[in-house]
Amino acid sequence: MSESSHGSWIDLHREAMRSARPAGPDFLEPLRAAAHARFRERGFPTLRQERWRFTDVSAVAETAWRRAAEGEGETALPLEDLHADPAAYRLVFVNGRFSASRSRLPGAETSFSVQRLSALNDGVLEPTARRMAETAGRTEEPFALINSALAEEGVVITIPDHMAVLVPLEILHYVDGDGIALHPRVVMIVGEQSEALLIESYAGKNGQRYFTNPAADVVVGRGSKLDHYLLQRESASAYHLSYTRATLGREARYRRFALDMGGRLVRHDLEVELDGEGAEASLSGLYMPAGRQHIDHHTTLRHLQPHTFSRQLYKGVLQDKAHSVFNGRIYVAREAQRTDAIQHNRNLLLSDDALADSQPQLEIFADDVRCTHGGTVGQLDQEGLFYLRSRGIGADLARQIMVHAFAGEITGGIGLAPVRELAEAVVNERLGREE
């Protein structure tokens, strides 16, 4: 795709937005314009670029995606079965538009804030604008720039200092309609010595071909804790390309779990900055692509201060002609002495035609660190299968037992029980395909 066509693509989409955009805060338009200009300079990524050499996005770049019509998809419900946690506060969006009747918002008596991006009040405008502008100005990720240029709606959550919000906050985006493009934004700011749980959930009507392009800005303040769950259950024909940037303060703790089951082409770009002494990040993910699904995880952890700690464990179970990509980078700055960082990616191939590319990386400038990384790709252990078969267990059940054990290292570590049960149910459903 030529440079001019890159520009035409985003120009077309911006013009469509202008024709029917809801009123929003003043800072959004200059931010959109700046991101638009930066994307026009860079364009869509190609297979010639190292970070994208395994993931071809030409189908996204060559499609004239559309904005959903007013009211489109409103009857494609109920969506109760898609809620990750029935007890959670939730914001439901259908085809990019907020559905008040299907949402469950915190009461007026709560002291934390949950607001739509298009209708922010003065109390959260400044930190939201500052964070979004900072991300748009520093990121090189093309789809993050597209999101900043085209985002119409999203959610801004702010947790004040010294507050534990023990009820999860769930954001559900559902798509029903061919050719629709969504660019939702999440901003999550957790103050000092606080605690919260965030669930991002993406789903769509199966068989529909559409494009979801979410971006999330996360700030975890000094001594705070945030558990962040990303549940991707898109249509098998959908494209899902996401970007998340998280910044951790002193002694902050950030845990993130990603479950990927849907999508034709999926890519997650995750950047975590451990920018306070004693900060901790724990990242995990489970992906189980089948058919010709393509799922790509790119993670970057930047250890910028001393005594920081990170753990990464991503596992994939691949069937048919599915393809997975994992590229994990650990960066340790010169000032980040006594960093402790471990990164692993493990893949289990259930067919001869499945393919997994794994590339963990270390970039270390400090001299007093403990950093390790590793990636494995293999098939089911034949000795293990033989052992189970010798105990009278059938071939199909033996395979399922071994896959469950492989995935269980991820699902068993999910702290929020409803999400853990959902992940286990999804594993069971996918394995049922094998029988």
DRENDO-1510 file (C-alpha; in Angstrom, 1 decimal, always signed):
<recs>
REC; n; res; u; v; w
REC; 1; MET; +0.0; +0.0; +0.0 .
REC; 2; SER; +1.4; +3.4; -1.0 .
REC; 3; GLU; +2.0; +6.3; +1.4 .
REC; 4; SER; -0.8; +8.3; -0.3 .
REC; 5; SER; -3.3; +5.5; +0.1 .
REC; 6; HIS; -2.4; +5.3; +3.8 .
REC; 7; GLY; -3.3; +8.9; +4.1 .
REC; 8; SER; -6.5; +8.5; +2.1 .
REC; 9; TRP; -7.6; +5.6; +4.3 .
REC; 10; ILE; -7.4; +7.6; +7.5 .
REC; 11; ASP; -8.7; +10.8; +5.9 .
REC; 12; LEU; -11.8; +8.9; +4.7 .
REC; 13; HIS; -12.4; +7.6; +8.2 .
REC; 14; ARG; -11.9; +11.0; +9.9 .
REC; 15; GLU; -14.3; +12.6; +7.5 .
REC; 16; ALA; -16.9; +9.9; +8.3 .
REC; 17; MET; -16.4; +10.6; +12.0 .
REC; 18; ARG; -16.9; +14.4; +11.5 .
REC; 19; SER; -20.2; +13.9; +9.8 .
REC; 20; ALA; -21.8; +12.2; +12.9 .
REC; 21; ARG; -19.5; +12.6; +15.9 .
REC; 22; PRO; -21.0; +13.2; +19.3 .
REC; 23; ALA; -19.8; +16.2; +21.2 .
REC; 24; GLY; -16.7; +15.5; +23.3 .
REC; 25; PRO; -14.1; +17.3; +25.3 .
REC; 26; ASP; -12.1; +20.1; +23.5 .
REC; 27; PHE; -8.7; +18.3; +23.9 .
REC; 28; LEU; -9.7; +15.4; +21.7 .
REC; 29; GLU; -9.7; +17.2; +18.3 .
REC; 30; PRO; -6.0; +18.5; +18.5 .
REC; 31; LEU; -5.0; +15.1; +19.8 .
REC; 32; ARG; -6.7; +13.4; +16.9 .
REC; 33; ALA; -5.1; +15.8; +14.4 .
REC; 34; ALA; -1.6; +15.2; +15.8 .
REC; 35; ALA; -2.0; +11.4; +15.8 .
REC; 36; HIS; -3.4; +11.6; +12.3 .
REC; 37; ALA; -0.3; +13.5; +11.1 .
REC; 38; ARG; +2.0; +11.0; +12.7 .
REC; 39; PHE; +0.2; +8.1; +11.2 .
REC; 40; ARG; +0.3; +9.6; +7.7 .
REC; 41; GLU; +4.1; +9.9; +8.1 .
REC; 42; ARG; +4.5; +6.2; +9.1 .
REC; 43; GLY; +1.6; +4.4; +7.4 .
REC; 44; PHE; +0.6; +0.8; +7.9 .
REC; 45; PRO; +3.3; -1.7; +8.9 .
REC; 46; THR; +4.5; -4.2; +6.3 .
REC; 47; LEU; +6.2; -7.6; +6.4 .
REC; 48; ARG; +9.5; -5.8; +5.7 .
REC; 49; GLN; +9.5; -4.3; +9.2 .
REC; 50; GLU; +11.1; -6.5; +11.9 .
REC; 51; ARG; +8.3; -6.2; +14.4 .
REC; 52; TRP; +5.7; -7.1; +11.8 .
REC; 53; ARG; +7.5; -9.7; +9.7 .
REC; 54; PHE; +5.1; -12.5; +10.8 .
REC; 55; THR; +1.9; -10.5; +10.8 .
REC; 56; ASP; +0.3; -9.3; +7.6 .
REC; 57; VAL; -2.2; -6.5; +8.1 .
REC; 58; SER; -2.8; -5.7; +4.4 .
REC; 59; ALA; -6.4; -7.0; +4.7 .
REC; 60; VAL; -7.1; -4.3; +7.3 .
REC; 61; ALA; -5.3; -1.6; +5.3 .
REC; 62; GLU; -7.1; -2.4; +2.1 .
REC; 63; THR; -10.6; -2.5; +3.5 .
REC; 64; ALA; -12.9; +0.6; +3.5 .
REC; 65; TRP; -14.3; +0.1; +7.0 .
REC; 66; ARG; -17.4; +1.9; +8.0 .
REC; 67; ARG; -18.9; +3.5; +11.1 .
REC; 68; ALA; -21.9; +1.7; +12.4 .
REC; 69; ALA; -25.3; +3.4; +11.7 .
REC; 70; GLU; -27.3; +4.8; +14.5 .
REC; 71; GLY; -29.2; +2.0; +16.2 .
REC; 72; GLU; -27.5; -0.7; +14.2 .
REC; 73; GLY; -27.1; -3.9; +16.3 .
REC; 74; GLU; -29.3; -2.9; +19.2 .
REC; 75; THR; -31.5; -5.9; +18.8 .
REC; 76; ALA; -28.6; -8.3; +18.7 .
REC; 77; LEU; -29.0; -9.1; +22.4 .
REC; 78; PRO; -29.2; -10.3; +25.2 .
REC; 79; LEU; -25.6; -10.3; +26.1 .
REC; 80; GLU; -25.8; -11.8; +29.6 .
REC; 81; ASP; -23.8; -14.8; +28.6 .
REC; 82; LEU; -20.8; -12.6; +27.7 .
REC; 83; HIS; -20.5; -11.0; +31.1 .
REC; 84; ALA; -17.3; -12.1; +32.7 .
REC; 85; ASP; -18.5; -11.5; +36.2 .
REC; 86; PRO; -22.3; -11.0; +36.9 .
REC; 87; ALA; -21.5; -9.0; +40.0 .
REC; 88; ALA; -19.3; -6.5; +38.3 .
REC; 89; TYR; -20.1; -2.9; +37.5 .
REC; 90; ARG; -20.3; -2.8; +33.7 .
REC; 91; LEU; -20.4; -0.5; +30.7 .
REC; 92; VAL; -21.8; -2.1; +27.6 .
REC; 93; PHE; -21.1; -0.8; +24.1 .
REC; 94; VAL; -22.8; -2.1; +21.0 .
REC; 95; ASN; -21.2; -1.2; +17.7 .
REC; 96; GLY; -19.3; +1.5; +19.5 .
REC; 97; ARG; -22.3; +3.1; +21.2 .
REC; 98; PHE; -23.0; +3.1; +24.9 .
REC; 99; SER; -26.0; +1.0; +25.9 .
REC; 100; ALA; -27.3; +2.5; +29.2 .
REC; 101; SER; -30.0; -0.1; +29.5 .
REC; 102; ARG; -27.6; -3.0; +29.5 .
REC; 103; SER; -25.0; -1.3; +31.7 .
REC; 104; ARG; -24.7; -1.4; +35.5 .
REC; 105; LEU; -22.9; +1.7; +36.8 .
REC; 106; PRO; -21.7; +2.5; +40.3 .
REC; 107; GLY; -24.1; +4.6; +42.3 .
REC; 108; ALA; -23.7; +8.3; +43.0 .
REC; 109; GLU; -22.5; +7.5; +46.5 .
REC; 110; THR; -19.3; +6.0; +45.3 .
REC; 111; SER; -16.2; +8.2; +45.5 .
REC; 112; PHE; -14.4; +6.8; +42.4 .
REC; 113; SER; -15.3; +7.9; +38.9 .
REC; 114; VAL; -16.5; +6.0; +35.9 .
REC; 115; GLN; -17.2; +8.2; +32.9 .
REC; 116; ARG; -17.5; +8.0; +29.1 .
REC; 117; LEU; -14.8; +9.6; +27.1 .
REC; 118; SER; -17.3; +11.7; +25.1 .
REC; 119; ALA; -18.8; +13.2; +28.3 .
REC; 120; LEU; -16.0; +13.9; +30.8 .
REC; 121; ASN; -16.5; +16.3; +33.7 .
REC; 122; ASP; -13.9; +18.9; +34.7 .
REC; 123; GLY; -12.5; +16.8; +37.5 .
REC; 124; VAL; -10.9; +14.2; +35.2 .
REC; 125; LEU; -10.3; +16.3; +32.0 .
REC; 126; GLU; -6.7; +17.4; +32.8 .
REC; 127; PRO; -5.2; +14.0; +33.8 .
REC; 128; THR; -7.0; +12.2; +30.9 .
REC; 129; ALA; -5.9; +14.7; +28.3 .
REC; 130; ARG; -2.3; +14.7; +29.6 .
REC; 131; ARG; -2.0; +10.9; +29.6 .
REC; 132; MET; -3.6; +10.4; +26.1 .
REC; 133; ALA; -1.5; +13.2; +24.6 .
REC; 134; GLU; +1.7; +11.7; +26.2 .
REC; 135; THR; +0.9; +8.3; +24.7 .
REC; 136; ALA; +0.0; +9.6; +21.3 .
REC; 137; GLY; +3.2; +11.7; +21.2 .
REC; 138; ARG; +5.6; +8.9; +22.1 .
REC; 139; THR; +4.2; +5.7; +20.7 .
REC; 140; GLU; +5.4; +4.3; +17.3 .
REC; 141; GLU; +2.7; +1.7; +17.1 .
REC; 142; PRO; +0.6; +2.4; +14.0 .
REC; 143; PHE; -2.7; +1.1; +15.4 .
REC; 144; ALA; -2.3; +3.1; +18.6 .
REC; 145; LEU; -2.0; +6.2; +16.4 .
REC; 146; ILE; -5.0; +5.2; +14.4 .
REC; 147; ASN; -6.9; +4.8; +17.7 .
REC; 148; SER; -5.8; +8.3; +18.9 .
REC; 149; ALA; -6.8; +9.7; +15.5 .
REC; 150; LEU; -10.3; +8.1; +15.3 .
REC; 151; ALA; -11.4; +7.3; +18.8 .
REC; 152; GLU; -14.9; +8.6; +19.4 .
REC; 153; GLU; -15.9; +6.9; +22.6 .
REC; 154; GLY; -14.4; +5.0; +25.5 .
REC; 155; VAL; -14.3; +4.9; +29.3 .
REC; 156; VAL; -12.3; +6.9; +31.8 .
REC; 157; ILE; -11.9; +5.4; +35.3 .
REC; 158; THR; -10.2; +7.2; +38.1 .
REC; 159; ILE; -9.7; +5.7; +41.6 .
REC; 160; PRO; -8.7; +8.2; +44.3 .
REC; 161; ASP; -5.9; +7.7; +46.8 .
REC; 162; HIS; -6.4; +5.1; +49.6 .
REC; 163; MET; -9.4; +3.3; +48.1 .
REC; 164; ALA; -10.0; -0.4; +47.5 .
REC; 165; VAL; -12.6; -1.0; +44.8 .
REC; 166; LEU; -13.3; -4.7; +45.3 .
REC; 167; VAL; -16.1; -5.0; +42.8 .
REC; 168; PRO; -14.7; -5.5; +39.3 .
REC; 169; LEU; -15.2; -2.9; +36.6 .
REC; 170; GLU; -16.1; -4.5; +33.3 .
REC; 171; ILE; -16.1; -2.9; +29.9 .
REC; 172; LEU; -17.9; -5.0; +27.2 .
REC; 173; HIS; -17.7; -4.1; +23.5 .
REC; 174; TYR; -20.0; -6.1; +21.2 .
REC; 175; VAL; -20.1; -5.9; +17.4 .
REC; 176; ASP; -23.0; -7.0; +15.2 .
REC; 177; GLY; -22.5; -5.9; +11.6 .
REC; 178; ASP; -20.2; -6.5; +8.6 .
REC; 179; GLY; -17.6; -4.0; +7.8 .
REC; 180; ILE; -17.7; -2.0; +11.0 .
REC; 181; ALA; -14.6; -0.4; +12.5 .
REC; 182; LEU; -14.4; +0.5; +16.2 .
REC; 183; HIS; -11.6; +2.5; +18.0 .
REC; 184; PRO; -12.6; +2.4; +21.7 .
REC; 185; ARG; -10.3; +4.0; +24.3 .
REC; 186; VAL; -9.8; +3.1; +28.0 .
REC; 187; VAL; -8.1; +5.3; +30.5 .
REC; 188; MET; -7.6; +3.8; +33.9 .
REC; 189; ILE; -5.9; +5.9; +36.6 .
REC; 190; VAL; -5.4; +4.4; +40.0 .
REC; 191; GLY; -4.2; +6.8; +42.7 .
REC; 192; GLU; -1.8; +6.0; +45.6 .
REC; 193; GLN; -2.3; +3.1; +48.0 .
REC; 194; SER; -5.4; +2.0; +46.2 .
REC; 195; GLU; -6.7; -1.3; +44.6 .
REC; 196; ALA; -9.0; -2.1; +41.6 .
REC; 197; LEU; -9.9; -4.8; +39.1 .
REC; 198; LEU; -10.5; -4.0; +35.4 .
REC; 199; ILE; -12.0; -6.4; +32.8 .
REC; 200; GLU; -11.9; -5.5; +29.1 .
REC; 201; SER; -14.1; -7.8; +27.1 .
REC; 202; TYR; -14.5; -7.9; +23.3 .
REC; 203; ALA; -16.9; -10.1; +21.4 .
REC; 204; GLY; -19.0; -10.1; +18.3 .
REC; 205; LYS; -21.6; -12.0; +16.3 .
REC; 206; ASN; -19.9; -15.0; +14.7 .
REC; 207; GLY; -19.5; -14.8; +11.0 .
REC; 208; GLN; -19.3; -11.0; +10.9 .
REC; 209; ARG; -16.2; -9.5; +9.4 .
REC; 210; TYR; -15.2; -6.3; +11.3 .
REC; 211; PHE; -12.3; -4.4; +12.8 .
REC; 212; THR; -11.8; -3.7; +16.5 .
REC; 213; ASN; -8.9; -1.3; +17.3 .
REC; 214; PRO; -8.8; -0.7; +21.1 .
REC; 215; ALA; -6.2; +1.2; +23.1 .
REC; 216; ALA; -5.8; +1.4; +26.9 .
REC; 217; ASP; -3.8; +3.9; +29.0 .
REC; 218; VAL; -3.2; +2.6; +32.5 .
REC; 219; VAL; -1.5; +4.4; +35.4 .
REC; 220; VAL; -0.9; +2.6; +38.7 .
REC; 221; GLY; +0.1; +4.9; +41.5 .
REC; 222; ARG; +2.6; +4.5; +44.4 .
REC; 223; GLY; +1.8; +1.4; +46.4 .
REC; 224; SER; -1.4; +0.5; +44.4 .
REC; 225; LYS; -2.6; -2.7; +42.9 .
REC; 226; LEU; -4.4; -3.3; +39.6 .
REC; 227; ASP; -5.6; -6.7; +38.2 .
REC; 228; HIS; -6.3; -6.2; +34.5 .
REC; 229; TYR; -8.1; -8.9; +32.4 .
REC; 230; LEU; -8.4; -8.8; +28.6 .
REC; 231; LEU; -10.9; -11.3; +27.2 .
REC; 232; GLN; -10.9; -11.5; +23.4 .
REC; 233; ARG; -13.8; -13.5; +22.0 .
REC; 234; GLU; -14.4; -11.9; +18.6 .
REC; 235; SER; -16.0; -13.4; +15.6 .
REC; 236; ALA; -13.8; -15.9; +13.8 .
REC; 237; SER; -13.8; -13.5; +10.8 .
REC; 238; ALA; -12.9; -10.4; +12.8 .
REC; 239; TYR; -9.7; -8.4; +13.0 .
REC; 240; HIS; -8.5; -7.3; +16.5 .
REC; 241; LEU; -5.5; -5.1; +16.9 .
REC; 242; SER; -5.0; -3.6; +20.4 .
REC; 243; TYR; -2.5; -1.4; +22.2 .
REC; 244; THR; -2.0; -1.1; +26.0 .
REC; 245; ARG; +0.4; +1.2; +27.8 .
REC; 246; ALA; +0.8; +0.8; +31.6 .
REC; 247; THR; +3.0; +2.9; +33.9 .
REC; 248; LEU; +3.8; +1.8; +37.4 .
REC; 249; GLY; +4.8; +4.0; +40.3 .
REC; 250; ARG; +6.9; +3.1; +43.3 .
REC; 251; GLU; +6.0; -0.3; +44.8 .
REC; 252; ALA; +3.0; -0.5; +42.5 .
REC; 253; ARG; +1.7; -3.9; +41.4 .
REC; 254; TYR; +0.2; -4.6; +38.0 .
REC; 255; ARG; -1.2; -8.1; +37.0 .
REC; 256; ARG; -2.5; -8.7; +33.5 .
REC; 257; PHE; -4.1; -11.7; +32.0 .
REC; 258; ALA; -5.1; -12.1; +28.3 .
REC; 259; LEU; -7.4; -14.8; +26.9 .
REC; 260; ASP; -7.6; -15.1; +23.2 .
REC; 261; MET; -10.1; -17.4; +21.5 .
REC; 262; GLY; -11.7; -15.5; +18.6 .
REC; 263; GLY; -10.6; -13.4; +15.7 .
REC; 264; ARG; -9.2; -14.1; +12.2 .
REC; 265; LEU; -6.2; -11.9; +12.9 .
REC; 266; VAL; -5.3; -10.7; +16.4 .
REC; 267; ARG; -2.4; -8.6; +17.6 .
REC; 268; HIS; -1.7; -7.2; +21.1 .
REC; 269; ASP; +1.0; -4.6; +21.7 .
REC; 270; LEU; +1.6; -4.2; +25.4 .
REC; 271; GLU; +4.1; -1.8; +26.9 .
REC; 272; VAL; +4.7; -1.7; +30.7 .
REC; 273; GLU; +6.9; +0.9; +32.3 .
REC; 274; LEU; +8.2; +0.0; +35.8 .
REC; 275; ASP; +9.0; +3.6; +36.6 .
REC; 276; GLY; +9.1; +3.4; +40.4 .
REC; 277; GLU; +11.5; +1.6; +42.7 .
REC; 278; GLY; +10.0; -1.7; +43.8 .
REC; 279; ALA; +7.4; -1.9; +41.1 .
REC; 280; GLU; +6.1; -5.3; +40.1 .
REC; 281; ALA; +4.5; -6.5; +36.9 .
REC; 282; SER; +3.0; -10.0; +36.2 .
REC; 283; LEU; +1.8; -10.7; +32.6 .
REC; 284; SER; +0.2; -13.9; +31.5 .
REC; 285; GLY; -1.8; -15.1; +28.5 .
REC; 286; LEU; -3.5; -18.1; +27.0 .
REC; 287; TYR; -4.3; -18.4; +23.3 .
REC; 288; MET; -5.9; -21.3; +21.5 .
REC; 289; PRO; -6.2; -20.6; +17.8 .
REC; 290; ALA; -7.7; -23.1; +15.4 .
REC; 291; GLY; -8.5; -23.1; +11.7 .
REC; 292; ARG; -6.4; -20.4; +10.1 .
REC; 293; GLN; -6.4; -18.0; +13.0 .
REC; 294; HIS; -3.4; -15.8; +13.6 .
REC; 295; ILE; -2.7; -14.5; +17.1 .
REC; 296; ASP; +0.3; -12.2; +17.8 .
REC; 297; HIS; +1.5; -11.0; +21.2 .
REC; 298; HIS; +4.2; -8.3; +21.4 .
REC; 299; THR; +5.2; -7.3; +24.9 .
REC; 300; THR; +7.8; -4.7; +26.1 .
REC; 301; LEU; +8.7; -4.3; +29.7 .
REC; 302; ARG; +10.9; -1.3; +30.6 .
REC; 303; HIS; +12.6; -1.6; +33.9 .
REC; 304; LEU; +13.5; +2.0; +34.6 .
REC; 305; GLN; +14.2; +2.0; +38.4 .
REC; 306; PRO; +16.0; -0.2; +40.9 .
REC; 307; HIS; +14.6; -3.3; +42.6 .
REC; 308; THR; +11.8; -3.8; +40.0 .
REC; 309; PHE; +10.3; -7.2; +39.4 .
REC; 310; SER; +8.5; -8.8; +36.4 .
REC; 311; ARG; +7.2; -12.2; +35.3 .
REC; 312; GLN; +5.8; -13.1; +31.9 .
REC; 313; LEU; +4.3; -16.5; +31.0 .
REC; 314; TYR; +2.3; -16.9; +27.7 .
REC; 315; LYS; +1.1; -20.2; +26.5 .
REC; 316; GLY; -0.5; -21.3; +23.3 .
REC; 317; VAL; -2.4; -24.4; +22.1 .
REC; 318; LEU; -2.6; -24.5; +18.3 .
REC; 319; GLN; -4.7; -26.6; +16.1 .
REC; 320; ASP; -5.2; -27.1; +12.3 .
REC; 321; LYS; -3.3; -24.4; +10.4 .
REC; 322; ALA; -3.3; -21.8; +13.1 .
REC; 323; HIS; -0.3; -19.5; +13.5 .
REC; 324; SER; +0.9; -17.8; +16.7 .
REC; 325; VAL; +3.6; -15.1; +17.3 .
REC; 326; PHE; +5.2; -14.1; +20.5 .
REC; 327; ASN; +7.8; -11.3; +20.7 .
REC; 328; GLY; +8.7; -10.3; +24.2 .
REC; 329; ARG; +11.3; -7.7; +25.1 .
REC; 330; ILE; +12.7; -6.9; +28.5 .
REC; 331; TYR; +14.6; -3.6; +28.7 .
REC; 332; VAL; +16.7; -2.8; +31.8 .
REC; 333; ALA; +18.0; +0.7; +32.1 .
REC; 334; ARG; +21.4; +1.5; +33.6 .
REC; 335; GLU; +19.7; +2.9; +36.7 .
REC; 336; ALA; +17.6; -0.2; +37.2 .
REC; 337; GLN; +20.0; -2.2; +39.4 .
REC; 338; ARG; +18.7; -5.3; +41.1 .
REC; 339; THR; +16.1; -6.0; +38.5 .
REC; 340; ASP; +14.5; -9.4; +38.6 .
REC; 341; ALA; +12.8; -10.3; +35.3 .
REC; 342; ILE; +11.8; -13.7; +33.9 .
REC; 343; GLN; +10.0; -14.3; +30.6 .
REC; 344; HIS; +8.7; -17.5; +29.1 .
REC; 345; ASN; +6.6; -18.5; +26.1 .
REC; 346; ARG; +5.5; -22.1; +25.6 .
REC; 347; ASN; +3.6; -23.5; +22.6 .
REC; 348; LEU; +1.8; -26.8; +22.1 .
REC; 349; LEU; +1.1; -27.9; +18.6 .
REC; 350; LEU; -1.8; -30.3; +18.1 .
REC; 351; SER; -1.4; -30.6; +14.4 .
REC; 352; ASP; +1.5; -30.9; +11.9 .
REC; 353; ASP; +0.3; -27.8; +10.1 .
REC; 354; ALA; +0.2; -25.4; +13.1 .
REC; 355; LEU; +3.0; -22.9; +13.4 .
REC; 356; ALA; +4.4; -20.9; +16.3 .
REC; 357; ASP; +7.1; -18.2; +16.2 .
REC; 358; SER; +8.6; -17.3; +19.5 .
REC; 359; GLN; +11.2; -14.6; +20.0 .
REC; 360; PRO; +11.9; -13.6; +23.7 .
REC; 361; GLN; +14.5; -10.8; +24.0 .
REC; 362; LEU; +16.7; -9.1; +26.6 .
REC; 363; GLU; +18.2; -5.6; +26.4 .
REC; 364; ILE; +20.2; -5.0; +29.6 .
REC; 365; PHE; +22.3; -1.9; +30.5 .
REC; 366; ALA; +22.6; -2.5; +34.3 .
REC; 367; ASP; +25.2; -4.9; +35.7 .
REC; 368; ASP; +23.4; -6.2; +38.9 .
REC; 369; VAL; +20.4; -8.0; +37.6 .
REC; 370; ARG; +18.7; -11.4; +37.4 .
REC; 371; CYS; +17.1; -11.8; +33.9 .
REC; 372; THR; +16.1; -14.9; +32.1 .
REC; 373; HIS; +14.0; -15.7; +29.0 .
REC; 374; GLY; +13.0; -18.7; +27.0 .
REC; 375; GLY; +10.6; -20.0; +24.3 .
REC; 376; THR; +9.5; -23.5; +23.5 .
REC; 377; VAL; +7.5; -25.1; +20.7 .
REC; 378; GLY; +6.6; -28.7; +20.7 .
REC; 379; GLN; +3.9; -31.4; +20.5 .
REC; 380; LEU; +2.2; -33.6; +23.1 .
REC; 381; ASP; +4.6; -35.7; +25.0 .
REC; 382; GLN; +4.3; -39.2; +23.5 .
REC; 383; GLU; +5.6; -40.9; +26.7 .
REC; 384; GLY; +3.0; -39.1; +28.7 .
REC; 385; LEU; +0.3; -40.2; +26.3 .
REC; 386; PHE; +1.5; -43.7; +26.4 .
REC; 387; TYR; +1.4; -43.7; +30.2 .
REC; 388; LEU; -2.2; -42.5; +30.3 .
REC; 389; ARG; -3.2; -45.0; +27.6 .
REC; 390; SER; -1.6; -47.8; +29.6 .
REC; 391; ARG; -3.8; -46.9; +32.5 .
REC; 392; GLY; -6.9; -47.5; +30.4 .
REC; 393; ILE; -7.6; -43.9; +29.4 .
REC; 394; GLY; -8.8; -43.5; +25.8 .
REC; 395; ALA; -6.8; -41.5; +23.2 .
REC; 396; ASP; -9.0; -38.5; +23.1 .
REC; 397; LEU; -9.4; -38.2; +26.8 .
REC; 398; ALA; -5.6; -38.6; +27.3 .
REC; 399; ARG; -5.0; -35.8; +24.9 .
REC; 400; GLN; -7.5; -33.6; +26.7 .
REC; 401; ILE; -5.9; -34.3; +30.1 .
REC; 402; MET; -2.5; -33.3; +28.9 .
REC; 403; VAL; -3.7; -30.1; +27.2 .
REC; 404; HIS; -5.7; -29.2; +30.3 .
REC; 405; ALA; -2.5; -29.7; +32.4 .
REC; 406; PHE; -0.6; -27.5; +30.0 .
REC; 407; ALA; -3.2; -24.7; +30.0 .
REC; 408; GLY; -3.9; -25.1; +33.8 .
REC; 409; GLU; -0.6; -23.4; +34.7 .
REC; 410; ILE; -2.2; -20.2; +33.3 .
REC; 411; THR; -5.9; -20.6; +34.2 .
REC; 412; GLY; -5.1; -21.8; +37.7 .
REC; 413; GLY; -3.3; -18.6; +38.4 .
REC; 414; ILE; -6.2; -16.3; +37.6 .
REC; 415; GLY; -7.2; -14.6; +40.8 .
REC; 416; LEU; -10.7; -13.5; +39.9 .
REC; 417; ALA; -12.9; -16.7; +40.2 .
REC; 418; PRO; -15.5; -15.8; +37.5 .
REC; 419; VAL; -12.8; -15.1; +35.0 .
REC; 420; ARG; -11.0; -18.3; +35.9 .
REC; 421; GLU; -14.1; -20.3; +35.5 .
REC; 422; LEU; -14.8; -18.6; +32.1 .
REC; 423; ALA; -11.2; -19.4; +30.9 .
REC; 424; GLU; -11.6; -23.0; +32.0 .
REC; 425; ALA; -15.0; -23.2; +30.2 .
REC; 426; VAL; -13.4; -21.8; +27.0 .
REC; 427; VAL; -10.6; -24.3; +27.2 .
REC; 428; ASN; -13.2; -27.1; +27.5 .
REC; 429; GLU; -15.2; -25.8; +24.6 .
REC; 430; ARG; -12.2; -25.5; +22.3 .
REC; 431; LEU; -10.9; -29.0; +23.2 .
REC; 432; GLY; -14.4; -30.4; +22.5 .
REC; 433; ARG; -13.7; -29.6; +18.9 .
REC; 434; GLU; -11.1; -32.3; +18.9 .
REC; 435; GLU; -13.4; -35.2; +19.7 .
</recs>
